[in-house]
Amino acid sequence: MITIEQLTIRQGGFALRDVSFSVPTGRYAVLMGRTGTGKTTILEAIAGLRRPHTGRILLSGVDVTRVRPAERNVGYVPQDAALFSTMTVREHLAFALTIRREPQARLAARVCELAELLDLTPLLQRLPFGLSGGERQRVALGRALSFRPGTLLLDEPLSAVDENTRGDMHELLRRVRKDSNVTVLHVTHNAAESLALADIALELRDGRIFAEGRAP
Amino acid sequence: MTAAATPYRPRRDWPFLLGLALLSSVYLVLIAAMLVADMSFTTPGHMLSALRSPEIRFSIRLSLISCTLTTLLSLWVAVPIGYLLSRFDFPGKKLVDAVLDIPIVLPPLVIGLSLLILFQTPAGKAVERVVPFTYAVGGVVLAQFAVACAFAVRTMLVTFSQIDPRGEQVALTLGCNRAAAFWRVALPEARRGMLTAATLAWARALGEFGPILVFAGATRMRTEVLPTTVFLELSVGNIEAAVAVSLLMIGAALSVLTLARMFGLRQSLERVL
């Protein structure tokens, strides 16, 4: 469950004022809005990378407004994937578990499982350099899911993916959601993506959220 | 209506390109001519007799050791400063940034003099009771460090500014604290920049003369580094030895540059393959 209460963030030229919405556990919310309206800022605030001026952020009912990113149990896939250029695909999938000192056997099993789910097995030894847009996004998605977060934040995950593989990615995102029961907030400016994936459609306009609920 | 207008044609490009090539070649020719002149001035015999001289051997050894120490110290300081300035905003940041440029713009002699005066203060004297700097080997390293570090700092600042902080932010969401995000994500991505910073600092330290002369002196077999040797040999009219030692320094600097380039190239090849 993601709950945003009267969030206000000022940053450079624009401000988000009094933004409130919530996404129930296990639901897939798509947040639409034009470029520059502050969609990414909201994701950053939920991930803990940007401190809000006022307002509260609750994840699974716990107020995390002042909690460090590492303790929020949030998987974050930024727009450009932001892969680690010095690490192989395997190291990306293992990263969060290595930090958590997960035992080797369980770590290896989780990496295998993710590679299978995201169709990354043949790429495990590769560095990010030379991966296609879709491959990069799948690695970023696997990295974000590896530690089984309660919340998944996706920032324009399909913007660097070509038309042909977009359908596959939709399918993949649906599968991820079904398998992991994670609460998803997906940011996009593409209405088709919203139609294909959302059970909750939100729109950010002039610093305010407009909701149109939809049955899953 | 008018007759069909002649199609518009901009002027030719070659005068511009020729101008670029001519102006660039002036500098390249100057560099090459200096090197060729040095080489034609000396003979293998001069080089060998220079290498046999115990004073020159001492200064080669001291130069290699002090430059390496200076490089390590510079990186140790330049990496945190570069990271701090590229990632955090704090009051007085502009001032810090400006202060870091002072060693680059100060006349070298002034740096030497400032060090000399610093170690005449009560605090400086207290330090010298533990580690001697003035007219000692420690002073050679400190004088090199005072200047070379500024170049390493600039390089690391540019390096970290060019690395997207997004990677470290993702690492924070994956469970890293700030330190882990730095060690595991930012630092590995900065390794090329560190290599460049080390090369620059090393080459800079090798050529450092003014501050060393003032602060550490030019005592043979004690604080004599290669530029000191060139100065001392020149001052007694032994131009052959001065040129031979200069060529040694040119050789050392070029090898470090080549090594760094080769290493950089190999890494980029590894990435492509």
Interface residues (C-beta under 8 A of the other chain):
Chain A: E44 A47 G48 L49 R68 P69 A70 R72 V74 G75 Y76 P78 D80 A82 L83 F84 S85 T86 M87 F95 A96 I99 R100 L127 F129 G130 A140 R143 A144 S146 F147
Chain B: D164 R166 G167 Q169 V170 A171 L172 T173 L174 G175 C176 N177 A180 R184 V185 P188 E189 R191 R271 V272
